[in-house]
């Protein structure tokens, strides 16, 4: 990518502007693209403004945040030198270097390989996918068979995804670890059988193993040649390797602030229907029976159980009819509440509905035993109360972003206001908040919380891309940051983002002990503001800064002297995450939400040579309490509420261009954006 090229140019000719040297290429990149690449390298910590003994610090230009003079005054950091020696993209190299500091060198190398090479999980091959574009299939039985096959391929991925904290990269890592264990104990035949059972590629897993070893070897050789040995790792309390929180922290350190904010949303009519029948919302999916299904007259519980058998046991199915307004007239609408034995069953039902949100149910005899279907009922507009919807602020100028990192495996319109601080610079550049979808061929395609909750959740991505005529973003390599321990996601975002601003309540409303109740993180172009669930005190800030200093020292110019053993860094992290803090009162929580909603863009200033500079004292907030943000913004899921007989009326027509909430196809026309 252009990032790697610019970084190598700066390594070879430190004092020369990269654009001037690259202008000699056969197809030279534009000056704007080179400047954007320099900015991105500064955000990743591979370049720094010339401070700490170099030239005087130069702030980014007002027009685009560029390190001035086209990068001539920027210098390559220690992190940048190490990354430049690796045959992967800069973000993946950064992940590898930070992994060694965390004591997770093996896992980091595997994650970098997993995110660089093709997805080890396989997808079902269909003739329709290989054939030229044609009219959409109308054979309900054929579509039902295809949906069943897709669920068979998706289920192993979902099991790994859920077990590893709802993370696509960690799900693939879990698959590889188990495959390698089977390979070492049972040999290649047993490993091949395991890969086949998991719907994974033996060849791709072997390639991941080879590349990860190559990456680890190259990094060790570069450290040895450059005299950048790490401190001794120390003794860790973890016997079976790093725990889940440590791996999630590693991903945060490598890819923050690639964040999106969201929460669970569902039409009130659906929630009321679930509560009225005393069903578990985490195991229940609601559908509307399509108008072309004879109003659901022939749909029976036996038909539903047979069609949804790949999802697991269907404990209860409730088919009901109600009158709704369609184009100003009353119409009879049939709906179905499907309650499964587990949450996994509900998620697989969403998967069976496909990208278009339409699930075919072959109709048989009254007892469901007829051999040949007599028709097809279509279940449409699926609603799941635990489904997470996300939004992210992005600059309008991102359409001209520099070349992306290597492709990586990895909510939706209607999410509640995402408290994203808009960016406006002197050149008039503006930003917009876009809904975030998940890549369809990933575990996050059915990303859900354990239960419906108004709690704000944070989604981390390794990269973003545009889709849907540029009106939404796709999150690649998605990881849902943990909700437990309480506030763990916010702490991870604070601790491992390069630029952080803490926000305190106004002086007349601040607690006597002081502290921050909201925070803002940024990478120079975009800022994400969020409320904290507890009061961040001075002692907490000191602990965060100590951890930041320890990690920065381990990737700095003198890691053996300035860094800390990996075991000590992990211990600091665990103490910080498990520390109990009192929750904010209702009044302070509302104030925190208002402060976050009102936060202005965060000006990053210089890119320091320190990877994670100390976080300053909280900044006082004022003028944000006139109107609290509770209930503000657009009403969530307005179109879906209409389909479900909400206050807006409307019918249950199926949108062929839409999809299952929060999923997008790899076949869409995508434009990758830089991290």
VOGU-3710 file (C-alpha; in Angstrom, 3 decimals, decimal comma):
1> xxxxxxxxxx> 0,000/0,000/0,000  1,011/3,654/-0,240  1,537/3,766/3,532  4,234/1,111/3,327  5,851/2,836/0,361  5,979/6,243/2,060  7,348/4,699/5,245  10,143/2,935/3,337  10,985/6,171/1,515  11,241/8,025/4,829
11> xxxxxxxxxx> 13,433/5,229/6,209  15,819/5,477/3,242  15,821/9,289/2,923  14,816/10,766/6,310  15,229/14,441/5,337  13,605/14,358/1,907  9,916/15,023/1,216  8,360/11,693/0,200  6,318/13,330/-2,556  9,463/14,618/-4,269
21> xxxxxxxxxx> 11,074/11,183/-4,334  7,907/9,360/-5,381  7,455/11,863/-8,200  10,186/9,936/-10,023  8,013/6,795/-10,122  6,443/5,569/-13,376  2,973/6,296/-11,979  3,607/8,785/-9,164  0,882/9,302/-6,559  -0,567/12,759/-6,204
31> xxxxxxxxxx> 0,846/15,121/-3,620  -2,456/15,052/-1,747  -2,359/11,251/-1,470  1,219/11,313/-0,206  0,303/13,984/2,350  -2,652/11,874/3,490  -0,344/8,870/3,823  2,063/10,899/5,959  -0,859/11,943/8,167  -1,983/8,333/8,516
41> xxxxxxxxxx> 1,530/7,227/9,447  1,637/9,954/12,068  -1,688/8,772/13,495  -0,368/5,196/13,673  2,818/6,287/15,453  5,159/5,322/12,613  6,090/8,977/11,987  6,431/11,863/14,429  6,897/15,585/14,145  10,558/16,437/14,646
51> xxxxxxxxxx> 10,666/16,949/18,395  12,691/15,498/21,260  16,065/16,580/19,933  15,119/16,862/16,261  13,859/19,874/14,397  11,336/22,141/16,090  7,891/20,618/16,299  5,620/21,484/13,401  1,886/21,302/13,839  -0,348/19,771/11,196
61> xxxxxxxxxx> -1,559/22,145/8,527  -5,020/23,598/8,887  -6,116/22,249/5,535  -5,692/18,593/6,204  -3,729/17,884/9,349  -0,639/17,079/7,257  2,848/16,997/8,770  4,150/20,141/7,091  6,439/20,346/4,070  4,997/17,127/2,706
71> xxxxxxxxxx> 6,525/15,078/5,502  10,055/16,464/5,159  10,109/17,464/8,823  8,708/14,163/10,034  10,980/11,454/11,350  10,533/7,707/11,483  9,891/6,435/15,001  11,215/3,203/16,465  7,811/1,669/15,841  8,017/2,822/12,221
81> xxxxxxxxxx> 11,468/1,265/11,709  10,284/-2,078/13,018  7,099/-2,003/10,935  8,995/-1,062/7,768  10,914/-4,346/7,969  7,745/-6,480/7,878  5,996/-7,770/4,709  2,524/-6,673/5,852  0,571/-3,427/5,946  1,517/-0,778/8,492
91> xxxxxxxxxx> -1,512/-1,399/10,765  -0,753/-5,141/10,814  2,908/-4,464/11,574  1,854/-2,166/14,398  -0,297/-4,979/15,780  2,702/-7,312/15,712  5,057/-4,895/17,505  2,498/-4,090/20,197  1,764/-7,783/20,633  5,350/-8,419/21,692
101> xxxxxxxxxx> 5,116/-5,639/24,265  1,931/-7,224/25,621  3,584/-10,631/25,849  1,307/-11,902/23,067  3,850/-12,128/20,261  2,586/-15,456/18,930  -1,061/-14,380/19,011  -0,236/-11,010/17,419  1,672/-12,686/14,577  -1,238/-15,030/13,974
111> xxxxxxxxxx> -3,755/-12,167/14,044  -1,642/-10,173/11,573  -1,497/-13,210/9,276  -5,222/-13,907/9,678  -6,119/-10,325/8,821  -3,751/-10,249/5,836  -4,551/-13,571/4,155  -7,979/-14,754/2,923  -10,547/-15,749/5,515  -9,898/-19,343/6,710
121> xxxxxxxxxx> -13,645/-19,960/7,038  -15,222/-21,182/3,813  -18,442/-20,034/2,179  -20,937/-22,273/0,358  -20,440/-22,397/-3,384  -23,596/-21,865/-5,394  -24,126/-21,831/-9,110  -25,946/-18,539/-8,789  -22,816/-16,947/-7,339  -20,691/-18,122/-10,272
131> xxxxxxxxxx> -23,250/-17,519/-13,042  -23,733/-14,207/-14,867  -26,264/-11,784/-13,488  -29,790/-13,022/-14,058  -33,296/-12,594/-12,769  -33,605/-13,307/-9,027  -34,726/-16,824/-8,151  -38,380/-17,261/-7,303  -38,244/-20,941/-6,343  -38,986/-20,960/-2,615
141> xxxxxxxxxx> -37,806/-24,543/-2,131  -34,474/-23,786/-3,817  -33,962/-20,670/-1,703  -34,833/-22,589/1,455  -32,230/-25,232/0,574  -29,622/-22,544/-0,094  -30,419/-20,847/3,237  -30,058/-24,165/5,062  -26,668/-24,767/3,453  -25,517/-21,249/4,335
151> xxxxxxxxxx> -26,462/-21,776/7,990  -24,498/-25,029/8,000  -21,382/-23,117/6,936  -22,074/-20,174/9,246  -22,764/-22,085/12,477  -19,131/-23,086/13,295  -18,031/-19,502/12,750  -20,784/-18,208/15,035  -19,763/-20,638/17,803  -16,162/-19,364/17,738
161> xxxxxxxxxx> -17,333/-15,751/17,387  -19,559/-15,919/20,467  -17,020/-17,820/22,560  -14,318/-15,230/21,854  -16,193/-12,142/22,970  -17,921/-11,339/19,665  -14,724/-10,683/17,737  -14,095/-11,744/14,146  -10,271/-11,731/14,448  -10,341/-13,659/17,744
171> xxxxxxxxxx> -12,853/-16,166/16,313  -10,428/-16,967/13,497  -7,602/-17,185/16,041  -9,609/-19,693/18,106  -10,196/-21,774/14,975  -6,483/-21,792/14,189  -5,439/-22,687/17,750  -7,752/-25,688/17,838  -6,691/-26,773/14,347  -3,032/-26,586/15,380
181> xxxxxxxxxx> -3,752/-28,591/18,549  -5,463/-31,308/16,518  -2,591/-31,251/14,016  0,020/-31,755/16,752  -1,884/-34,577/18,464  -3,572/-36,395/15,589  -1,492/-35,479/12,553  -2,577/-34,061/9,171  -5,505/-36,486/8,611  -7,166/-35,501/11,896
191> xxxxxxxxxx> -6,484/-31,813/11,229  -8,036/-32,110/7,770  -11,143/-33,706/9,271  -11,379/-30,941/11,858  -11,064/-28,234/9,202  -13,772/-29,892/7,127  -16,099/-30,151/10,141  -15,530/-26,460/10,910  -16,145/-25,454/7,273  -12,603/-24,111/7,097
201> xxxxxxxxxx> -9,757/-24,366/4,589  -6,817/-26,572/5,597  -4,655/-24,834/2,982  -5,422/-21,346/4,287  -4,739/-22,404/7,869  -1,363/-23,774/6,768  -0,582/-20,491/4,986  -1,482/-18,558/8,134  0,920/-20,701/10,155  3,746/-20,107/7,677
211> xxxxxxxxxx> 3,221/-16,334/7,455  2,948/-15,907/11,230  6,282/-17,669/11,730  7,874/-15,540/9,024  6,587/-12,345/10,661  7,864/-13,342/14,104  11,269/-14,286/12,673  11,662/-11,018/10,780  10,677/-8,901/13,764  13,110/-10,692/16,065
221> xxxxxxxxxx> 15,899/-10,289/13,505  15,174/-6,573/13,118  15,169/-6,075/16,896  18,497/-7,860/17,169  20,108/-5,861/14,363  18,754/-2,558/15,714  19,573/-3,247/19,365  15,913/-2,944/20,416  15,623/-5,892/22,762  12,563/-5,984/24,989
231> xxxxxxxxxx> 12,726/-6,365/28,773  12,491/-9,953/30,062  8,829/-11,028/29,830  8,531/-11,834/33,529  6,197/-14,334/35,110  2,547/-14,200/34,056  -0,323/-15,592/36,069  -1,929/-16,909/32,869  -0,921/-20,522/32,251  -2,845/-21,106/29,031
241> xxxxxxxxxx> -1,729/-17,953/27,244  -3,219/-14,465/27,370  -6,810/-14,167/28,509  -9,630/-12,688/26,459  -9,375/-9,197/27,992  -5,663/-9,039/27,156  -6,313/-9,970/23,528  -9,118/-7,412/23,313  -6,741/-4,807/24,764  -4,151/-5,741/22,132
251> xxxxxxxxxx> -6,660/-5,170/19,334  -7,602/-1,830/20,892  -3,973/-0,738/21,134  -3,426/-1,648/17,485  -6,578/-0,242/15,877  -8,036/2,507/18,071  -9,719/4,907/17,544  -11,539/2,953/14,815  -14,716/3,057/16,868  -18,430/3,096/16,207
261> xxxxxxxxxx> -21,073/3,685/18,878  -24,451/2,016/19,155  -26,970/0,087/21,203  -29,797/-2,416/20,843  -32,939/-1,114/19,169  -36,259/-2,720/18,337  -39,736/-1,367/17,465  -41,813/-0,895/20,644  -44,660/-2,915/19,110  -42,398/-5,952/18,835
271> xxxxxxxxxx> -41,093/-5,551/22,391  -44,652/-5,255/23,699  -45,695/-8,375/21,787  -42,767/-10,355/23,213  -43,563/-9,186/26,746  -47,264/-9,966/26,349  -46,472/-13,585/25,512  -43,797/-13,783/28,235  -41,059/-14,824/25,855  -37,326/-14,397/26,352
281> xxxxxxxxxx> -36,321/-11,491/24,056  -32,794/-12,878/23,648  -34,206/-16,081/22,096  -37,135/-14,626/20,120  -37,261/-13,323/16,564  -40,335/-11,630/15,096  -41,289/-11,831/11,415  -44,042/-10,488/9,201  -45,642/-12,947/6,785  -45,305/-11,492/3,295
291> xxxxxxxxxx> -48,368/-10,304/1,430  -47,670/-12,868/-1,299  -48,081/-15,780/1,143  -51,916/-15,861/1,038  -51,870/-13,869/4,260  -50,254/-16,786/6,048  -53,488/-18,757/5,856  -51,698/-22,075/5,298  -48,712/-21,426/7,598  -48,567/-23,848/10,519
301> xxxxxxxxxx> -46,245/-24,406/13,455  -45,138/-27,676/11,848  -44,104/-25,778/8,708  -42,071/-23,317/10,775  -40,378/-26,036/12,830  -39,409/-27,945/9,681  -38,064/-24,877/7,860  -36,078/-23,646/10,883  -34,698/-27,023/11,931  -31,084/-25,970/11,056
311> xxxxxxxxxx> -31,369/-23,253/13,731  -32,011/-25,721/16,537  -35,090/-26,463/18,596  -38,019/-24,105/18,022  -39,706/-24,095/21,431  -42,649/-21,876/20,613  -44,125/-20,229/17,531  -46,983/-17,785/17,781  -48,819/-16,830/14,586  -51,140/-13,856/14,975
321> xxxxxxxxxx> -53,130/-11,469/12,817  -53,715/-7,769/13,344  -55,097/-4,815/11,439  -52,618/-2,156/10,355  -52,812/0,956/8,223  -51,441/0,475/4,689  -51,602/3,514/2,403  -54,344/5,016/4,544  -56,491/1,887/4,610  -56,823/-0,908/7,139
331> xxxxxxxxxx> -55,273/-4,199/6,118  -54,921/-7,591/7,780  -51,306/-8,437/8,626  -49,968/-11,802/9,796  -46,924/-11,938/12,061  -44,953/-14,750/13,674  -43,042/-14,792/16,955  -40,435/-17,557/16,974  -38,890/-18,521/20,314  -35,840/-20,816/20,192
341> xxxxxxxxxx> -34,132/-22,931/22,834  -31,033/-20,711/22,756  -29,841/-17,313/21,630  -27,762/-19,031/18,979  -30,983/-20,333/17,418  -32,372/-16,798/17,152  -29,153/-15,566/15,545  -29,165/-18,430/13,048  -32,763/-17,573/12,135  -31,572/-14,048/11,279
351> xxxxxxxxxx> -28,864/-15,616/9,176  -31,372/-17,834/7,369  -33,383/-14,750/6,457  -30,418/-13,680/4,356  -29,275/-10,243/3,346  -32,709/-9,295/2,022  -34,438/-10,242/5,272  -36,696/-12,819/3,621  -36,981/-16,408/4,843  -38,858/-18,965/2,688
361> xxxxxxxxxx> -41,009/-21,516/4,528  -42,164/-24,412/2,305  -45,815/-25,220/3,037  -46,760/-28,860/3,382  -49,744/-30,741/4,753  -51,363/-29,853/8,045  -49,076/-32,247/9,899  -45,984/-31,124/7,989  -45,369/-34,589/6,557  -46,188/-34,069/2,877
371> xxxxxxxxxx> -43,280/-34,892/0,639  -43,754/-32,095/-1,868  -44,428/-28,489/-0,800  -47,767/-27,075/-1,877  -46,557/-23,496/-1,701  -44,180/-21,100/0,048  -44,738/-18,571/2,808  -42,230/-15,738/3,077  -41,184/-14,422/6,486  -39,977/-10,857/6,102
381> xxxxxxxxxx> -38,715/-7,849/8,081  -37,036/-9,823/10,911  -36,798/-8,043/14,249  -34,561/-9,115/17,123  -34,551/-7,162/20,381  -30,865/-7,877/21,091  -29,626/-6,748/17,673  -26,950/-4,050/17,948  -27,022/-1,021/15,626  -24,005/1,256/15,226
391> xxxxxxxxxx> -23,094/4,620/13,751  -19,768/6,297/13,024  -18,760/9,802/12,092  -16,615/10,027/8,983  -15,158/12,921/7,024  -16,729/13,689/3,681  -13,220/13,933/2,254  -12,587/10,283/3,147  -13,712/9,432/-0,375  -10,226/10,447/-1,506
401> xxxxxxxxxx> -8,451/8,527/1,216  -5,050/7,001/0,632  -4,579/3,377/-0,329  -5,933/1,030/2,331  -4,176/-1,577/4,425  -4,357/-5,169/3,296  -7,981/-6,393/3,153  -9,154/-7,818/6,456  -12,026/-10,110/7,318  -14,338/-7,887/9,055
411> xxxxxxxxxx> -25,866/-1,518/13,746  -27,503/0,095/11,224  -29,663/3,094/10,433  -31,909/3,964/13,263  -29,467/3,643/16,129  -29,850/6,195/18,870  -27,724/9,359/18,523  -24,130/8,201/18,549  -22,523/11,207/20,239  -19,918/11,658/17,545
421> xxxxxxxxxx> -18,134/14,990/17,482  -18,214/16,543/14,015  -14,961/17,722/12,496  -14,764/21,102/10,777  -11,499/22,654/9,702  -10,484/26,001/8,264  -10,972/24,709/4,736  -14,607/23,980/5,411  -14,266/20,204/5,559  -17,262/18,650/7,241
431> xxxxxxxxxx> -18,250/15,235/8,489  -21,314/13,061/8,469  -22,632/10,295/10,684  -23,147/7,076/8,742  -24,777/3,801/9,747  -22,365/0,902/10,153  -23,049/-2,495/8,620  -21,134/-5,724/9,125  -19,571/-7,796/6,370  -22,060/-10,536/5,538
441> xxxxxxxxxx> -19,435/-13,289/5,471  -18,378/-12,735/9,086  -19,618/-13,665/12,535  -20,517/-10,037/13,211  -23,231/-10,250/10,507  -25,631/-11,157/13,355  -23,905/-9,110/16,060  -26,113/-9,050/19,153  -25,967/-8,213/22,837  -26,771/-10,753/25,541
451> xxxxxxxxxx> -30,004/-8,905/26,319  -31,852/-5,745/25,251  -30,338/-2,737/26,971  -30,111/1,022/26,474  -26,424/0,823/27,420  -24,100/2,304/24,819  -21,718/-0,223/23,245  -18,439/0,346/21,401  -17,481/-1,499/18,225  -13,842/-1,671/17,108
461> xxxxxxxxxx> -12,888/-2,321/13,469  -9,565/-3,065/11,806  -10,639/-1,116/8,702  -13,668/0,569/7,118  -15,077/0,599/3,608  -17,916/2,409/1,882  -20,960/0,541/0,582  -24,566/1,132/-0,416  -23,854/4,019/-2,777  -21,474/5,419/-0,146
471> xxxxxxxxxx> -24,318/5,922/2,322  -23,027/3,470/4,920  -19,808/1,991/6,248  -18,722/-1,617/6,494  -16,756/-2,644/9,566  -14,014/-5,145/8,711  -12,515/-7,319/11,427  -15,163/-6,176/13,908  -14,762/-6,644/17,662  -17,453/-5,757/20,186
481> xxxxxxxxxx> -15,672/-4,225/23,169  -16,640/-5,892/26,460  -19,472/-4,628/28,637  -18,089/-6,419/31,687  -16,370/-5,549/33,937  -18,531/-2,432/34,017  -17,002/0,295/31,881  -14,277/-1,977/30,465  -14,949/-0,805/26,896  -14,603/2,859/27,844
491> xxxxxxxxxx> -11,422/2,153/29,808  -9,864/0,336/26,861  -10,751/3,233/24,556  -9,221/5,747/26,979  -6,096/3,776/27,713  -5,039/2,874/24,187  -6,113/5,864/22,065  -3,285/8,223/21,197  -5,253/11,442/21,668  -7,688/11,672/24,554
501> xxxxxxxxxx> -9,568/14,543/26,164  -11,385/14,017/29,431  -14,537/16,058/30,029  -15,640/17,145/33,487  -19,028/18,505/34,579  -19,446/22,257/35,150  -17,894/23,489/38,374  -21,259/24,117/40,023  -22,342/20,506/39,382  -19,043/18,677/39,842
511> xxxxxxxxxx> -18,622/16,199/42,705  -16,448/17,387/45,554  -13,731/14,876/44,644  -13,637/16,113/41,028  -13,124/13,846/38,041  -14,306/13,219/34,491  -17,696/11,898/33,403  -17,146/11,830/29,624  -14,249/11,466/27,215  -13,259/12,060/23,631
521> xxxxxxxxxx> -10,749/10,123/21,528  -9,481/11,057/18,067  -6,944/10,276/15,375  -6,694/13,750/13,898  -9,671/13,717/11,503  -12,491/12,085/13,438  -13,413/12,326/17,086  -15,633/10,009/19,088  -17,129/11,253/22,347  -18,841/9,002/24,868
531> xxxxxxxxxx> -20,165/9,189/28,399  -18,431/7,276/31,181  -20,524/4,990/33,408  -18,622/6,110/36,502  -16,591/9,053/37,771  -12,993/8,844/36,548  -10,937/9,996/39,518  -7,348/11,230/39,751  -6,135/7,834/40,977  -7,698/6,183/37,904
541> xxxxxxxxxx> -6,055/8,722/35,598  -2,667/8,087/37,216  -3,071/4,325/36,714  -4,032/4,842/33,052  -1,039/7,110/32,425  1,334/4,656/34,100  0,101/1,886/31,823  0,400/4,142/28,769  3,962/5,063/29,753  4,928/1,419/30,274
551> xxxxxxxxxx> 3,588/0,370/26,866  5,109/3,403/25,129  8,498/2,629/26,658  8,346/-0,941/25,375  7,950/0,280/21,776  10,225/3,307/22,157  13,878/3,945/21,414  15,140/2,182/24,564  12,657/-0,612/25,265  14,954/-2,553/27,601
561> xxxxxxxxxx> 15,487/0,528/29,799  12,199/2,443/29,480  9,746/-0,425/29,052  8,328/-2,910/31,510  8,093/-6,704/31,371  5,034/-7,956/29,529  3,766/-9,619/32,713  3,859/-6,255/34,507  1,948/-4,571/31,681  -0,712/-7,288/31,782
571> xxxxxxxxxx> -0,974/-6,970/35,567  -1,456/-3,202/35,312  -4,162/-3,761/32,714  -6,067/-6,310/34,787  -5,938/-4,135/37,931  -7,270/-1,190/35,963  -10,138/-3,158/34,413  -11,344/-4,989/37,526  -11,202/-1,972/39,852  -14,693/-1,274/41,188
581> xxxxxxxxxx> -15,934/2,271/40,708  -19,208/3,797/41,877  -21,749/4,282/39,112  -22,862/7,805/38,229  -26,118/9,017/39,681  -29,040/9,460/37,329  -28,468/13,200/37,170  -24,736/12,911/36,487  -25,365/10,211/33,879  -27,736/12,518/31,995
591> xxxxxxxxxx> -25,195/15,318/32,318  -22,436/13,059/30,963  -24,561/12,184/27,933  -25,236/15,866/27,276  -21,561/16,802/27,609  -20,530/14,044/25,205  -23,194/15,094/22,700  -21,999/18,710/22,832  -18,261/18,000/22,570  -16,417/19,842/19,799
601> xxxxxxxxxx> -13,784/18,293/17,599  -10,529/17,313/19,271  -7,473/19,069/17,826  -4,583/16,614/17,912  -1,810/19,156/17,336  1,593/17,519/16,899  2,169/13,804/16,487  4,554/13,043/19,355  7,309/10,465/19,275  5,725/8,819/22,326
611> xxxxxxxxxx> 3,129/6,325/21,171  0,716/7,020/24,038  1,425/10,452/25,576  0,034/11,209/29,047  -3,634/12,170/29,284  -4,157/15,619/30,727  -6,485/16,744/33,478  -10,216/16,840/32,663  -11,412/19,913/30,813  -14,388/21,708/32,345
621> xxxxxxxxxx> -17,649/21,631/30,401  -20,124/24,461/30,257  -23,092/25,494/28,205  -24,213/21,970/27,496  -26,888/21,534/30,122  -29,629/23,681/28,634  -31,147/20,702/26,891  -30,208/17,122/27,748  -29,691/14,758/24,848  -32,074/12,103/26,149
631> xxxxxxxxxx> -34,453/11,129/23,358  -32,838/13,507/20,902  -32,086/12,817/17,293  -34,000/10,857/14,725  -36,497/8,301/15,879  -34,923/4,847/15,620  -36,051/2,428/12,943  -38,858/4,573/11,628  -39,325/2,460/8,501  -39,260/-0,799/10,420
641> xxxxxxxxxx> -41,793/0,467/12,959  -44,054/1,290/10,045  -43,727/-2,255/8,765  -44,602/-3,527/12,228  -47,748/-1,467/12,547  -46,139/1,429/14,376  -47,536/4,892/14,735  -46,407/5,857/11,244  -48,492/3,169/9,553  -47,313/1,584/6,353
651> xxxxxxxxxx> -47,208/-1,918/5,016  -44,875/-4,858/5,216  -43,534/-4,664/1,690  -40,171/-6,307/1,306  -37,261/-4,100/0,237  -35,227/-6,119/-2,256  -32,308/-3,729/-1,938  -32,241/-3,920/1,829  -30,704/-6,583/3,981  -30,809/-8,321/7,264
661> xxxxxxxxxx> -30,130/-5,575/9,786  -26,448/-4,810/9,917  -25,038/-7,016/7,181  -23,636/-6,285/3,755  -22,360/-8,424/0,934  -18,754/-8,732/-0,080  -20,035/-8,492/-3,648  -21,158/-4,886/-3,260  -19,134/-2,184/-4,931  -16,850/-1,177/-2,074
671> xxxxx> -14,332/1,599/-1,777  -11,853/0,889/0,986  -10,900/3,728/3,290  -7,652/4,204/5,150  -7,581/3,369/8,852
//
